[in-house]
């Protein structure tokens, strides 16, 4: 099938979602937030072996809280979980959150990636800066946002290339939108062997990440397992994502969307879901469109995975060269 992006080709093609990012250039890291204008049904699936998370247990279908106010993706490894506290502070300031008696409690699940050995200065003193980065990201939330070297993807790396923040959207024939946001920091490779061609090429819409297609014939090294670091002590990575739709989903259906969206990671990164990755997908449903029937649900799940694969390639494609680079940006390849 062909993929028709929404007007922005971003997660924010889903009405009611805004995205904001903030970064610290000296730190070579950052944070990204998805703000929900109204609470959205949410769930999560973790398939990497080294996740770092906050408030993900509440997203399981059997637990009580059905909706969230925001989701956070951040660099900084475990230190980056503080970004969610900054977003929570911004939401509380604006009287947004779950009403519990006379208190408002913003619900802000978060996931982090490891970018501590990317050339940035991590000597931040007593407290890491991620709480303030989260607050700033929330302040910056809007309908448009930068891809590539931005937010949670600011200091991200993959096997041989800079990673980045990616996003994509797909408009289905019935008007439903599916969209993805991802911070790409995988231990594996997003390109085929030693070529510039993206593994996600079969799903590309137009020339959104270069229009190169797959190499023909495939190079001899296409199946070679290329890893970011051969030193096991540096094997900390992770691809973290949000896949969202405006179709009405139950929490259990959102869980299945998160599960099937992981196919998009496996289609775009080789290898994926390793013990050194904390690969995670959040799923969101704003519920402004009708619930899909069984056939439409199958399409929605499949398109969610394809849209995430496109977002991964777009994030790496958009990465910019910088003075602290320990790996080249895709745009510098010849």
Backbone torsions as a table, in degrees:
resi	resn	phi	psi	omega
1	UNK	NA	153.8	174.2
2	UNK	-89.8	156.2	-176.6
3	UNK	-114.8	124.0	-179.8
4	UNK	-105.1	108.3	179.7
5	UNK	-67.6	158.6	169.1
6	UNK	-71.1	179.6	-173.4
7	UNK	-61.0	-30.8	179.3
8	UNK	-101.5	-17.6	-170.8
9	UNK	56.8	42.3	-178.8
10	UNK	-135.8	165.7	176.3
11	UNK	-56.1	-32.3	-176.2
12	UNK	-75.1	4.1	167.4
13	UNK	-68.2	-12.1	172.1
14	UNK	-90.1	112.4	-177.4
15	UNK	-57.5	138.3	178.7
16	UNK	95.7	-2.2	175.3
17	UNK	-114.5	135.8	174.2
18	UNK	-126.9	149.1	-178.2
19	UNK	-125.7	134.8	176.0
20	UNK	-133.1	147.6	178.8
21	UNK	-132.1	157.1	173.0
22	UNK	-149.7	150.5	179.1
23	UNK	-145.3	164.8	173.5
24	UNK	-122.8	113.5	-174.1
25	UNK	-64.8	-40.9	179.2
26	UNK	-64.2	-40.1	177.1
27	UNK	-69.6	-28.8	-175.2
28	UNK	60.3	48.4	-178.5
29	UNK	-159.2	170.3	-179.2
30	UNK	-170.2	-169.4	-177.5
31	UNK	-144.7	152.8	178.9
32	UNK	-135.5	139.9	180.0
33	UNK	-125.6	143.4	168.2
34	UNK	-107.6	116.5	177.2
35	UNK	-98.8	134.9	178.0
36	UNK	-101.6	118.8	-179.1
37	UNK	-61.6	-34.3	169.3
38	UNK	-127.4	149.8	-177.1
39	UNK	-53.5	135.5	-175.5
40	UNK	-115.7	142.0	173.6
41	UNK	-61.3	137.2	-174.9
42	UNK	-146.1	152.3	171.0
43	UNK	-151.1	-174.2	-174.0
44	UNK	-155.6	153.0	170.0
45	UNK	-139.2	128.4	176.8
46	UNK	-107.3	128.2	177.6
47	UNK	-127.5	-5.7	174.2
48	UNK	-83.2	160.5	-175.7
49	UNK	-88.1	-4.7	-175.5
50	UNK	-138.6	61.7	-176.6
51	UNK	-78.9	156.0	170.3
52	UNK	-132.5	117.7	-169.0
53	UNK	-142.7	163.9	172.5
54	UNK	-137.5	135.7	173.0
55	UNK	59.1	30.6	177.9
56	UNK	-85.0	-24.3	178.5
57	UNK	-60.5	-35.9	-178.2
58	UNK	-67.0	-16.2	-177.7
59	UNK	-83.2	-7.3	177.9
60	UNK	-68.8	140.8	-173.9
61	UNK	-57.3	-25.4	-177.0
62	UNK	-85.6	-1.6	-179.5
63	UNK	-99.9	163.2	-159.7
64	UNK	-73.1	-44.6	-172.5
65	UNK	-72.8	122.6	-174.1
66	UNK	-90.0	-27.7	-169.5
67	UNK	-131.0	162.5	177.8
68	UNK	-125.6	161.3	176.1
69	UNK	-98.5	-24.2	-178.6
70	UNK	-163.9	161.3	170.7
71	UNK	-129.7	145.7	-177.0
72	UNK	-125.4	133.9	168.3
73	UNK	-115.8	133.8	-176.5
74	UNK	-147.2	153.2	166.9
75	UNK	-80.8	-170.6	172.3
76	UNK	94.4	4.7	-175.5
77	UNK	53.3	-144.7	-175.1
78	UNK	-60.1	-27.8	178.1
79	UNK	-63.1	-31.6	-176.8
80	UNK	-68.7	-14.3	177.1
81	UNK	-62.5	-20.0	175.6
82	UNK	-61.6	-21.4	-179.4
83	UNK	-58.6	-35.2	179.3
84	UNK	-64.1	-32.6	177.0
85	UNK	-65.4	-36.7	176.5
86	UNK	-65.8	-43.1	177.0
87	UNK	-63.9	-41.5	178.1
88	UNK	-60.9	-40.0	178.5
89	UNK	-63.9	-40.1	179.1
90	UNK	-65.1	-43.0	179.4
91	UNK	-65.0	-43.2	179.5
92	UNK	-62.2	-40.4	177.4
93	UNK	-58.0	-33.5	-179.1
94	UNK	-97.4	16.8	173.6
95	UNK	59.7	40.8	179.9
96	UNK	-114.1	130.5	176.7
97	UNK	157.4	175.6	178.0
98	UNK	-70.6	128.0	179.9
99	UNK	-79.8	118.6	177.0
100	UNK	-127.1	103.9	-172.0
101	UNK	56.0	-119.9	-179.2
102	UNK	-100.9	17.9	-177.4
103	UNK	-117.1	148.1	171.8
104	UNK	-105.7	124.2	-179.2
105	UNK	-118.4	101.7	177.7
106	UNK	-64.1	133.0	-179.5
107	UNK	-98.9	112.0	-170.4
108	UNK	-136.1	80.2	173.1
109	UNK	-65.6	154.1	-175.6
110	UNK	-147.6	156.6	173.4
111	UNK	-141.0	150.9	-176.5
112	UNK	-126.4	161.1	173.1
113	UNK	-124.1	160.6	-178.1
114	UNK	-94.3	114.4	176.7
115	UNK	-135.6	35.4	-174.8
116	UNK	-81.1	-13.7	-178.0
117	UNK	-121.8	51.8	-175.4
118	UNK	-115.6	16.4	178.7
119	UNK	95.6	-5.9	178.8
120	UNK	-84.2	162.9	179.0
121	UNK	-88.8	109.8	-178.4
122	UNK	-98.8	15.4	178.8
123	UNK	-84.1	69.5	-170.9
124	UNK	-87.9	-0.1	179.3
125	UNK	90.5	-147.5	-172.3
126	UNK	-66.5	-44.0	-175.5
127	UNK	-121.6	137.5	175.7
128	UNK	-69.1	158.2	-172.6
129	UNK	-87.1	7.9	-169.3
130	UNK	-71.2	-27.9	176.5
131	UNK	-61.6	-44.1	178.9
132	UNK	-69.4	-34.8	176.1
133	UNK	-64.0	-38.9	176.8
134	UNK	-63.4	-43.4	178.6
135	UNK	-62.5	-44.4	179.6
136	UNK	-64.7	-39.4	178.0
137	UNK	-60.6	-41.7	178.3
138	UNK	-63.5	-41.0	176.8
139	UNK	-62.0	-32.0	-176.3
140	UNK	-84.8	-4.2	-172.4
141	UNK	-60.1	133.0	-175.4
142	UNK	-157.3	-176.3	-179.6
143	UNK	-81.1	-20.2	176.1
144	UNK	-124.0	153.2	-178.5
145	UNK	-160.7	160.6	-177.0
146	UNK	-79.6	147.7	172.7
147	UNK	-106.8	171.8	176.4
148	UNK	81.2	-122.0	-176.0
149	UNK	-80.7	80.8	-173.6
150	UNK	-157.6	148.0	171.2
151	UNK	51.7	-134.0	-178.1
152	UNK	-62.5	-20.3	178.9
153	UNK	-94.6	7.3	-171.9
154	UNK	-60.2	-41.7	-178.6
155	UNK	-113.3	20.9	-174.9
156	UNK	-75.3	151.4	-179.4
157	UNK	-136.0	152.6	170.7
158	UNK	-126.6	-172.3	-179.9
159	UNK	-69.0	97.6	175.2
160	UNK	90.8	-7.4	-177.7
161	UNK	-140.2	155.0	168.9
162	UNK	-62.5	142.3	171.1
163	UNK	-89.0	-155.6	179.3
164	UNK	169.0	-178.0	177.1
165	UNK	-94.0	124.5	-178.8
166	UNK	-123.9	157.4	176.8
167	UNK	-155.4	154.4	177.3
168	UNK	-161.1	160.5	176.5
169	UNK	-141.0	159.3	177.5
170	UNK	-137.5	130.3	176.1
171	UNK	-101.3	117.5	-180.0
172	UNK	-79.3	165.3	-174.5
173	UNK	-60.7	-31.4	-178.6
174	UNK	-85.3	3.4	178.8
175	UNK	96.6	-8.8	176.8
176	UNK	-67.8	144.0	177.1
177	UNK	-114.1	138.0	171.3
178	UNK	-122.6	136.3	-177.1
179	UNK	-145.8	160.6	-177.4
180	UNK	-138.7	150.8	173.4
181	UNK	-133.9	136.0	-174.6
182	UNK	-149.9	142.8	168.8
183	UNK	-107.4	116.3	-169.4
184	UNK	-100.3	110.3	-177.2
185	UNK	-140.7	43.5	-168.9
186	UNK	-75.1	152.4	169.9
187	UNK	-71.4	-25.2	-178.3
188	UNK	-90.6	-170.1	-174.4
189	UNK	-109.1	142.7	176.1
190	UNK	-95.7	-5.9	-179.0
191	UNK	-115.7	156.9	-173.1
192	UNK	-82.5	113.0	-179.9
193	UNK	53.5	-132.8	-179.6
194	UNK	-94.0	14.2	-178.3
195	UNK	-90.9	175.1	174.4
196	UNK	-91.1	-1.0	-174.8
197	UNK	-78.1	136.0	-178.5
198	UNK	-84.9	140.5	173.4
199	UNK	-58.4	-28.5	-177.5
200	UNK	-79.1	2.8	-172.7
201	UNK	-51.4	-38.1	-178.8
202	UNK	-60.9	-17.9	-176.6
203	UNK	-103.8	0.5	-173.0
204	UNK	-62.5	137.8	174.8
205	UNK	-99.9	112.5	-176.2
206	UNK	64.2	-129.6	178.0
207	UNK	-119.5	42.3	-172.0
208	UNK	-67.0	-20.9	171.2
209	UNK	-135.2	46.2	170.8
210	UNK	107.7	-22.4	176.5
211	UNK	65.3	27.0	-176.0
212	UNK	-82.8	-19.1	-173.7
213	UNK	66.5	-167.3	174.9
214	UNK	-88.1	149.3	177.0
215	UNK	-67.6	143.0	179.0
216	UNK	-134.8	118.5	-3.1
217	UNK	-72.9	166.6	175.4
218	UNK	-63.4	140.4	179.8
219	UNK	-66.7	159.0	-178.8
220	UNK	-61.4	-27.0	-177.6
221	UNK	-96.0	16.3	-177.4
222	UNK	-59.0	-37.1	-178.0
223	UNK	-90.1	3.5	179.8
224	UNK	-67.2	134.7	178.3
225	UNK	-81.4	107.0	-179.5
226	UNK	-104.3	125.2	-176.8
227	UNK	-117.2	151.7	-179.3
228	UNK	-62.6	-49.0	-177.8
229	UNK	-129.8	134.9	174.6
230	UNK	-87.8	-18.0	178.0
231	UNK	-78.4	115.5	-178.2
232	UNK	-57.2	-26.6	179.5
233	UNK	-68.4	-15.6	179.3
234	UNK	-108.8	12.1	-173.6
235	UNK	-84.9	69.6	177.4
236	UNK	-135.6	124.5	-164.2
237	UNK	-145.1	-117.6	169.9
238	UNK	107.7	133.1	169.6
239	UNK	-111.3	121.4	-177.4
240	UNK	-122.1	139.1	-168.7
241	UNK	-147.0	162.4	170.4
242	UNK	-126.7	128.1	171.5
243	UNK	-117.2	127.9	-172.2
244	UNK	-131.6	157.1	175.6
245	UNK	-146.1	155.4	174.2
246	UNK	-91.6	-1.9	174.7
247	UNK	-71.9	147.1	178.8
248	UNK	-74.7	118.5	177.5
249	UNK	-123.6	147.9	168.4
250	UNK	-76.3	170.6	178.2
251	UNK	-63.4	-37.5	178.0
252	UNK	-66.2	-39.0	177.5
253	UNK	-68.5	-35.0	174.8
254	UNK	-64.8	-37.5	175.7
255	UNK	-59.5	-44.5	179.6
256	UNK	-65.9	-34.5	175.1
257	UNK	-62.2	-41.2	177.6
258	UNK	-64.9	-40.2	179.7
259	UNK	-62.8	-52.4	-175.1
260	UNK	-70.1	-26.9	178.9
261	UNK	-64.3	-24.1	176.8
262	UNK	-61.1	-22.6	174.3
263	UNK	-59.6	-31.6	178.3
264	UNK	-65.7	-36.5	175.5
265	UNK	-64.1	-44.7	-179.1
266	UNK	-67.4	-28.5	177.2
267	UNK	-76.2	-23.8	-172.8
268	UNK	-106.3	-16.1	-175.2
269	UNK	-133.7	133.6	177.7
270	UNK	-132.4	121.3	-8.0
271	UNK	-82.2	166.1	178.1
272	UNK	-130.0	166.3	175.5
273	UNK	58.4	38.5	-178.1
274	UNK	-84.0	170.1	175.0
275	UNK	-62.4	-20.0	-179.2
276	UNK	-94.2	0.3	176.3
277	UNK	-108.2	150.3	172.8
278	UNK	-110.4	38.4	-169.9
279	UNK	-50.5	128.4	-174.1
280	UNK	-145.3	141.2	173.8
281	UNK	-127.4	123.5	166.9
282	UNK	-87.2	147.3	172.6
283	UNK	-120.9	140.0	-179.9
284	UNK	-129.0	143.0	171.5
285	UNK	-131.9	118.9	176.8
286	UNK	-81.3	-21.5	171.2
287	UNK	71.3	21.3	-178.4
288	UNK	-84.1	-13.4	176.8
289	UNK	-111.1	162.3	-176.3
290	UNK	-61.5	157.3	175.6
291	UNK	-67.5	137.5	179.6
292	UNK	-69.7	151.1	169.5
293	UNK	-78.9	-177.6	-173.2
294	UNK	-60.9	-42.7	-179.1
295	UNK	-67.8	-45.4	179.7
296	UNK	-63.3	-32.2	178.7
297	UNK	-64.9	-39.4	178.4
298	UNK	-61.4	-42.8	178.4
299	UNK	-64.5	-42.4	-178.8
300	UNK	-60.3	-44.0	179.4
301	UNK	-63.9	-43.7	-179.5
302	UNK	-64.2	-44.5	-179.1
303	UNK	-67.9	-31.8	175.2
304	UNK	-58.9	-43.5	178.8
305	UNK	-66.2	-44.1	-179.8
306	UNK	-64.5	-39.4	-179.7
307	UNK	-66.3	-38.0	176.1
308	UNK	-65.7	-39.7	176.9
309	UNK	-59.3	-43.4	178.2
310	UNK	-63.0	-42.0	-179.2
311	UNK	-62.1	-38.5	178.8
312	UNK	-61.1	-49.5	179.3
313	UNK	-62.7	-40.4	180.0
314	UNK	-63.2	-36.4	179.4
315	UNK	-64.0	-42.2	178.8
316	UNK	-73.4	-40.5	179.2
317	UNK	-58.5	-35.7	-174.9
318	UNK	-88.4	-5.7	-177.9
319	UNK	-60.9	140.1	-177.5
320	UNK	-103.6	143.4	172.9
321	UNK	-63.5	148.9	179.2
322	UNK	-147.5	167.8	-173.9
323	UNK	-70.4	-22.2	-177.7
324	UNK	-99.7	11.3	-174.6
325	UNK	-60.9	132.9	169.9
326	UNK	-105.5	-6.3	174.3
327	UNK	-142.2	153.8	-177.0
328	UNK	-75.9	154.6	170.2
329	UNK	-79.1	150.7	-179.6
330	UNK	-55.5	-37.2	-176.3
331	UNK	-64.7	-17.9	-179.6
332	UNK	-89.1	-5.1	179.8
333	UNK	-75.5	149.4	177.7
334	UNK	-123.2	NA	NA
